[in-house]
Amino acid sequence: MYFKQLLLLAAAWTLAATLALGQATSIHGTVTDAESGDALQGANVVQLQTTNGTSTGEDGSFNLQLLEKGKQAIRITFIGYKEKVIQLDGRAMP
């Protein structure tokens, strides 16, 4: 089985930095197949260096409350696909 790359739609990314007054940072987006554009239901989205994570819904969307103590990057995994690590400034990490 060959590996496909995950595409996290840049347009769906919103980084709401609300750390002022002790509020948590929240991100949301959509995980899709890079070739077909199909939503990937059940993909795992985990904040690096933490156990904080979530899974995508039926439409491939997710919402994740970030922990301040963790690295400000996420790892997206899905069976049969190559994992993708993304810094929260929008750049893919090698």
Accessible surface in RSA format (square Angstrom, percent):
REM  Atomic radii and reference values for relative SASA: ProtOr
REM  Chains: A
REM  Algorithm: Lee & Richards
REM  Probe-radius: 1.40
REM  Slices: 20
REM RES _ NUM      All-atoms   Total-Side   Main-Chain    Non-polar    All polar
REM                ABS   REL    ABS   REL    ABS   REL    ABS   REL    ABS   REL
RES MET A   1   202.41 104.8 122.28  80.9  80.12 190.8 121.92 103.7  80.48 106.6
RES TYR A   2   148.66  69.4 136.21  77.5  12.45  32.4 116.90  87.8  31.76  39.2
RES PHE A   3   139.61  69.8 114.69  71.0  24.92  64.8 114.69  69.5  24.92  71.3
RES LYS A   4    56.42  27.5  52.40  32.2   4.02   9.6  17.87  16.1  38.55  41.1
RES GLN A   5    88.49  49.5  84.11  61.5   4.38  10.4  32.31  68.8  56.18  42.6
RES LEU A   6     5.06   2.8   0.81   0.6   4.25  10.7   0.81   0.6   4.25  11.4
RES LEU A   7    77.66  43.2  76.96  55.1   0.69   1.7  77.66  54.5   0.00   0.0
RES LEU A   8    15.61   8.7   2.58   1.8  13.02  32.7   2.64   1.9  12.96  34.9
RES LEU A   9    71.19  39.6  70.45  50.4   0.74   1.9  71.19  50.0   0.00   0.0
RES ALA A  10    86.01  79.1  68.38 105.5  17.63  40.1  70.27  99.0  15.73  41.7
RES ALA A  11   107.23  98.6  65.21 100.6  42.01  95.6  77.88 109.7  29.35  77.8
RES ALA A  12    26.70  24.5  14.13  21.8  12.57  28.6  24.68  34.8   2.02   5.3
RES TRP A  13    53.08  21.3  35.27  17.1  17.80  41.8  31.47  16.8  21.60  35.0
RES THR A  14    65.03  46.3  60.87  61.7   4.16   9.9  45.66  61.3  19.37  29.3
RES LEU A  15    81.85  45.6  53.02  37.9  28.82  72.5  53.02  37.2  28.82  77.6
RES ALA A  16    42.16  38.8  34.40  53.1   7.76  17.7  42.08  59.3   0.08   0.2
RES ALA A  17    81.04  74.5  50.49  77.9  30.54  69.5  50.52  71.1  30.52  80.8
RES THR A  18    55.82  39.7  50.61  51.3   5.21  12.4  50.01  67.2   5.82   8.8
RES LEU A  19    91.52  51.0  78.19  55.9  13.33  33.5  78.48  55.1  13.03  35.1
RES ALA A  20    78.96  72.6  60.49  93.3  18.47  42.0  72.77 102.5   6.18  16.4
RES LEU A  21   172.59  96.1 128.82  92.2  43.77 110.0 141.71  99.5  30.88  83.1
RES GLY A  22    65.94  81.3   0.00   N/A  65.94  81.3  31.94  87.7  34.00  76.1
RES GLN A  23   101.18  56.6  94.99  69.4   6.19  14.7  32.59  69.4  68.60  52.0
RES ALA A  24    48.09  44.2  32.42  50.0  15.68  35.7  36.14  50.9  11.95  31.7
RES THR A  25    10.04   7.1   9.84  10.0   0.21   0.5   7.08   9.5   2.97   4.5
RES SER A  26    23.76  20.1  23.20  31.0   0.55   1.3  17.27  36.8   6.48   9.1
RES ILE A  27     0.00   0.0   0.00   0.0   0.00   0.0   0.00   0.0   0.00   0.0
RES HIS A  28    83.43  45.6  83.43  58.0   0.00   0.0  53.75  55.4  29.68  34.5
RES GLY A  29     3.28   4.0   0.00   N/A   3.28   4.0   1.70   4.7   1.58   3.5
RES THR A  30    27.37  19.5  27.37  27.7   0.00   0.0  10.87  14.6  16.50  24.9
RES VAL A  31     0.20   0.1   0.20   0.2   0.00   0.0   0.20   0.2   0.00   0.0
RES THR A  32     7.90   5.6   7.90   8.0   0.00   0.0   7.37   9.9   0.53   0.8
RES ASP A  33     2.79   2.0   2.71   2.7   0.09   0.2   1.18   2.8   1.61   1.6
RES ALA A  34    47.49  43.7  22.62  34.9  24.87  56.6  22.66  31.9  24.84  65.8
RES GLU A  35   132.46  76.0  94.51  71.5  37.95  90.3  45.27  87.6  87.19  71.2
RES SER A  36    69.66  58.9  33.16  44.3  36.50  84.1  40.67  86.6  28.99  40.6
RES GLY A  37    47.05  58.0   0.00   N/A  47.05  58.0  26.82  73.6  20.23  45.3
RES ASP A  38    90.69  63.5  85.56  85.2   5.13  12.1  25.90  61.0  64.79  64.6
RES ALA A  39    45.99  42.3  21.67  33.4  24.32  55.3  21.67  30.5  24.32  64.4
RES LEU A  40    12.65   7.0  11.80   8.4   0.85   2.1  12.65   8.9   0.00   0.0
RES GLN A  41   108.07  60.4  94.30  68.9  13.77  32.8  21.87  46.6  86.20  65.4
RES GLY A  42    36.93  45.5   0.00   N/A  36.93  45.5  22.15  60.8  14.78  33.1
RES ALA A  43     0.05   0.0   0.00   0.0   0.05   0.1   0.05   0.1   0.00   0.0
RES ASN A  44    68.36  47.1  68.32  66.0   0.04   0.1   8.13  19.6  60.23  58.2
RES VAL A  45     0.00   0.0   0.00   0.0   0.00   0.0   0.00   0.0   0.00   0.0
RES VAL A  46    51.64  34.0  51.64  46.7   0.00   0.0  51.64  44.9   0.00   0.0
RES GLN A  47     0.17   0.1   0.00   0.0   0.17   0.4   0.00   0.0   0.17   0.1
RES LEU A  48    17.60   9.8  16.07  11.5   1.53   3.8  17.60  12.4   0.00   0.0
RES GLN A  49   151.08  84.5 102.85  75.2  48.23 114.8  51.73 110.1  99.35  75.3
RES THR A  50    26.66  19.0   1.39   1.4  25.27  60.2  11.30  15.2  15.36  23.2
RES THR A  51   146.26 104.0 114.19 115.8  32.06  76.4  84.84 114.0  61.41  92.8
RES ASN A  52    30.29  20.9  22.49  21.7   7.80  18.8   8.07  19.4  22.21  21.5
RES GLY A  53    36.33  44.8   0.00   N/A  36.33  44.8   6.93  19.0  29.40  65.8
RES THR A  54    44.85  31.9  30.13  30.5  14.72  35.1  17.42  23.4  27.44  41.5
RES SER A  55    62.88  53.1  46.73  62.4  16.15  37.2  23.58  50.2  39.29  55.0
RES THR A  56     7.19   5.1   0.00   0.0   7.19  17.1   0.00   0.0   7.19  10.9
RES GLY A  57    32.17  39.7   0.00   N/A  32.17  39.7  31.03  85.1   1.14   2.6
RES GLU A  58   147.46  84.7 128.03  96.9  19.43  46.3  41.26  79.8 106.21  86.7
RES ASP A  59    92.57  64.8  80.88  80.5  11.69  27.6  43.79 103.1  48.79  48.7
RES GLY A  60     0.00   0.0   0.00   N/A   0.00   0.0   0.00   0.0   0.00   0.0
RES SER A  61    44.32  37.5  41.22  55.0   3.10   7.2  21.90  46.6  22.43  31.4
RES PHE A  62    10.45   5.2   0.00   0.0  10.45  27.2   8.05   4.9   2.40   6.9
RES ASN A  63    92.76  64.0  75.02  72.5  17.74  42.7  26.30  63.3  66.46  64.2
RES LEU A  64     6.64   3.7   5.02   3.6   1.63   4.1   6.64   4.7   0.00   0.0
RES GLN A  65    97.08  54.3  93.03  68.0   4.04   9.6  56.79 120.9  40.29  30.6
RES LEU A  66     6.11   3.4   1.26   0.9   4.85  12.2   1.26   0.9   4.85  13.0
RES LEU A  67    71.19  39.6  68.54  49.0   2.66   6.7  71.16  50.0   0.04   0.1
RES GLU A  68   123.89  71.1  93.73  70.9  30.16  71.8  36.80  71.2  87.09  71.1
RES LYS A  69   175.43  85.6 133.07  81.6  42.37 100.9  88.68  79.8  86.75  92.4
RES GLY A  70     7.62   9.4   0.00   N/A   7.62   9.4   1.05   2.9   6.57  14.7
RES LYS A  71    85.19  41.6  76.24  46.8   8.95  21.3  48.02  43.2  37.17  39.6
RES GLN A  72    82.96  46.4  72.53  53.0  10.43  24.8  58.53 124.6  24.43  18.5
RES ALA A  73     0.64   0.6   0.64   1.0   0.00   0.0   0.64   0.9   0.00   0.0
RES ILE A  74     0.00   0.0   0.00   0.0   0.00   0.0   0.00   0.0   0.00   0.0
RES ARG A  75    88.76  37.3  88.15  44.9   0.61   1.5  16.19  22.1  72.57  44.0
RES ILE A  76     0.92   0.5   0.92   0.7   0.00   0.0   0.92   0.7   0.00   0.0
RES THR A  77    42.28  30.1  42.09  42.7   0.19   0.5  31.63  42.5  10.66  16.1
RES PHE A  78    57.59  28.8  47.81  29.6   9.78  25.4  53.33  32.3   4.25  12.2
RES ILE A  79   169.51  96.5 152.54 113.6  16.97  40.9 159.42 114.8  10.10  27.4
RES GLY A  80    19.25  23.7   0.00   N/A  19.25  23.7   7.76  21.3  11.49  25.7
RES TYR A  81    36.92  17.2  25.89  14.7  11.03  28.7  12.43   9.3  24.50  30.2
RES LYS A  82   115.38  56.3 110.35  67.7   5.03  12.0  69.04  62.1  46.34  49.4
RES GLU A  83    84.84  48.7  70.96  53.7  13.88  33.1  27.99  54.1  56.85  46.4
RES LYS A  84    53.13  25.9  51.49  31.6   1.64   3.9  23.82  21.4  29.31  31.2
RES VAL A  85    18.87  12.4  16.24  14.7   2.63   6.3  16.24  14.1   2.63   7.1
RES ILE A  86    10.25   5.8  10.25   7.6   0.00   0.0  10.25   7.4   0.00   0.0
RES GLN A  87    48.12  26.9  48.11  35.2   0.01   0.0  11.35  24.2  36.77  27.9
RES LEU A  88    17.21   9.6   5.90   4.2  11.31  28.4   7.80   5.5   9.41  25.3
RES ASP A  89    94.17  66.0  52.82  52.6  41.36  97.8  49.75 117.1  44.43  44.3
RES GLY A  90    59.35  73.2   0.00   N/A  59.35  73.2  29.94  82.2  29.41  65.9
RES ARG A  91   147.96  62.1 142.80  72.8   5.16  12.3  69.65  95.2  78.31  47.5
RES ALA A  92    59.55  54.8  31.67  48.9  27.88  63.4  31.72  44.7  27.83  73.7
RES MET A  93    46.16  23.9  32.53  21.5  13.63  32.4  34.13  29.0  12.03  15.9
RES PRO A  94   177.18 129.1 106.55  97.1  70.63 256.7 148.03 122.2  29.15 181.2
END  Absolute sums over single chains surface
CHAIN  1 A     5779.3       4366.1       1413.1       3368.8       2410.4
END  Absolute sums over all chains
TOTAL          5779.3       4366.1       1413.1       3368.8       2410.4
